[in-house]
Amino acid sequence: MTTVRPPIFDFDDAFFWEGATEQKLLIQRCGECDTLRHPPTPMCAICGSTNNQTTQSAGSGIILTWIVSQHPTEPDAEPRIVILVQLDEGTRIVSNLIDVEPTHDQVLNDKRVEVCFVDYGGTVLPQFRLAGVQS
Ligand SMILES: [Zn+2]
């Protein structure tokens, strides 16, 4: 069983982690210019507004790039596939691809993925699966 260190919430990203516990992928949205951004930041880089809102992502997108993590942060951690997802809403998120064997001899770029939520010992993380694959 994979365990993770619980996230440390701060003012700007608490909504993201609270959303994950409710199985929602929430993305920060500027309340002035509607620009989406992830990870959350205190101020919009486009217009400078601190009017921060959220929007719920449908959780689908494509893999832009990926790696097999071979330097796990914990000595007993299993290798995993770390992916950069281009969400259909237009912003990007780094996450893990689950239910796929972590090998280098495959092509994952441009594959469609869908978010899922996995409880790792009390910490719920948004993760991704290849689209159309049921667990
Ligand atoms: Zn803005």
Residues whose N, C-alpha, C, O or C-beta is under 5 A from the ligand:
A	BS01	ZN	C30 E32 C33 D34 T35 C44 I46 C47 G48 S49
